[in-house]
Amino acid sequence: MANYKRYWQQTWRVGLQVVVALFLTSVAWVLVYRWVSPPATWLMLERRAHAPVGKGYYGIREENRQISYDFKGLDEVSPHVPLALIAAEDQLFLKHHGFDFNALQNAVKTNMQEGKKLVGGSTISQQVAKNVFLWHGRSYLRKAAEAYFTMLIELLWDKRRIMEMYLSVAEMGDCTFGVEAASQRYFHKSASRVTQAEAALLAGVLPNPLRFRASNPGPAARAKQRRVMRNMRRLGGTTYVRELIAE
């Protein structure tokens, strides 16, 4: 009996040490990325190793598949870019603390309706947590890890850093990550010179950048672009993100 009790005490002690080590490692990881740009993400490595598949996929020739990624700060991109991303993905980004519970509730209701296409309710902060720190997939474990890292980045970063991370690592085409790489690939110019319409197009294709093409947009992509531009105007234009850019 004594040996059994000692065994569980040792197991508990080791388990606690592992949890503490993982917690400290995750905090240190998030803190480092507050000042240092990620060298790569799990999705970048996955895309490089395996070409994505699916109906409507428009990719790069296999022999030319190299990761295109260039981290940029907010002062290095057009102000239309963060505005378009907020207008398209998370209009409460500047107000919430990582989670939009109304959007999550609406997404759950929609997804429970038979025949409805699955929709997400993730904020920009949640997408950064997923894109930067986690693997892609659908599981309760990954969603729990996503919520944990979302809380960490909201606590340890400011909104400016979260937006910089999002616009620099979001997938915008096969092996194309971030607005600078996407702007160079699709518009042949720097992200600092992106127009309102171009920023809206990039933001509009974000939900499925392997299907909707910013380089040769079809009717669906154009419809998304127009919707994003309407939201940009409704938010008040680039004055809406002035404080975010000035932080």
N, C-alpha and C positions, 0 to 999 in steps of 0.2 A: 504493500500500500504506500509506503514511504517512497519507494522508487517511482511509483506511478505519479505521485504528487510532485516529486522533483522533476520528472520528465515534463509535465505540463507547465511547471514554473519556468523551466528552461525554454520550452517552446514559446511561451508567452513573451519571455524576455527577448528572444531572437526576433519574433514577429514585431514587437514594438520597436526594436532597433531598426528593422527594415522599413517600417512605416515612417519613422522619423528621418531616416536617410533619404527616402524617396521624397518626403516633404521638403527637406532642406535642398535637395538637388533641384526640384521643380522651382522653388523660389529663386535659387541662384540662376537657373536657366532663364527665367523670365526677366530677372534683373539685368543679366548680361545683354539680352535683346532690347532692353530699354535704350541702350547706347550703340550696340553693335548690330549691323544688318546680318540676317541669317545667311550662311554660305549656300544653303540649299534647304529644301523641305522634303518630307517623305514623298509627296505627290510628284515633285520634280524627278526624284530618283525612280519612282515607279513609271512615270511617263517615258523616261529615257530607256528604261529596261524593256518595256512592253508597249507597243503601239496600242492606243485605245481602239475599241471596236464599237459598232453600233450603227443603226440606220441614220443616214445623213452625215456620217462622219466625213470630215474634210480635213485631211492631214497633210503633213510634209512628206516628200519622198523619203523612203526609208534610209537611203544613203546620206540624206541631209538632216536627219533628225538629231539635232543638238539642242540642249537647253538654252533658251534665250531669256535672260534674267538680268535686270539692271536696277538695283535698289535706288530709289529717288526719295528725297525729302519733299515736304509740301512746298517749300520755296523753289523747287526745281520743276514743278509741273504747273500747268495752267490751272487757275482757280476753278475753271469749269469742271475739272476732273473730280475733286472731292464733292462738289455740289451734285454732279450727276450720279455719283455712287450713292450719296445719301438719298437723292430723289428716287433712285431705282430700287435700292435695297433696304433702307432703314431710315425713314423720315424722322424718327425720334432719336436718332443716334446722339445728338448733342444734349438730350434730356434724360435718357435712361441711364441705368448703372449696369448695363450688360445684358439685360433681358427685357423683352417687350412681352409681357404676360398676356396682353390682349391678342397680339399676333399669334402667340403660341396656342391660345385657346381656340382662335378661329381656324388655325391650321389643323388642330386635332378634330374639330367638328367637320371640316371639309374632308379630311382623310377618312373619316368614319362613314361617309356617305358612299354607298355602293356605286361603282362606275365612275367615281370622281378620280381625276388625276391627282396623285400625291403632291402636296405642296408643303413648303417649309415655312417656319416662322422664326428663323434664326436672325439675330441682329448682326451687324457688322462685327461687333466684338466677338460673338460666338463663332463667326466665320474665320476671324483671325486666329482664335484659339484652335480651331480645327485645321486650318491651312498651315499654320506655323509649327504647332507642337504635336499634332496627332496624325494617325493614319486615316485613310478614307474607308468608309464602310458604315453599315447600319447595325448597331448592337447597343444594348443597354450600357455595357461597359464603356464604349466609346462616348456615348452621350453623357455619362456621368463624368468622364474625364474632361469632356468639352466644357461642361458646366463649371468644373473645378478650375480649369485654366482661364475661363472667362472671368471668374471672380478674381483670380490672381492678376490678370492684366488690367482690369478695371481698378484694382487697388494700387498696383505698382507703376502703371503707366498713366499718362494723360491722354485725352482724346486725340490730340495731334499725333502722338506716336502710334496709337491704334490705327488711325487713318493712314499714316505713312506706311505702316506694315501691310495694311489691306491693299492699298493701291499698288504696292510693289510686288506682292507675292500671289495675288489672285490669278487664277488660271484664265487666260484670255485667248486660248487656242492651243493646239497641240504643241507641246514643248515651248509655249510662249507664256511667260509669267510676268505680270505687272504691266502697268500702263506704258512705261517707257518702251519695253520690248514690243508691246502690241502696237504702239504708235509708229515705231520704226518699221515694223513688218507690214502694217496695213495702210499707213498714210505716208510713209517714207519721210518722216520728220520727227523731231523731238517732242516729247510730251509737254514741254513748256509752250509749244505752239499749237496745241490742240484747240480746235474751235468748240463752241457750244454743241453744235450738231454732232461733231466727231466724238466728243466726250459722252454724249447721250447714247450714241451708237455702241460704244465700248461697254458702257454700263448696262445697256439693254440686252446684250448678248451674254452677260455674265451667268445667268442661271444655267445655260447650256452652251458654253463656248465651243464645244466640239461639234455642235449641230448648226448653230446660227453663226454666220460669217460676217465679221465687220468689214472684210475686204470686198466682198461681193454680196451685200445684204439682199435677201429676198423680201417678200411682202410681210412675213411675220416679224423679221428683224426690223423692218422699217416701221411697223406698227408699234413695236416696243420702243423704238427711238422716239417716235412722236409722243408716246405716253410719258417717257422720261422727261422730255423737253417741257411738256405741260406742267409736270410736277416741279421742275426747276423754276419755271416762271411763277408758279403758285407759292413757292417758298420765298420768293423775293429776289432771285438771281444770286450773283456771287456775293452780295452783301450779307447773305445768310451765313456764309462760311468765313466772313472776314475775321472774326475773333479766333476761330479755329486756326486759320493761317498765321495770325499774328502771335499766337502763344509762344 
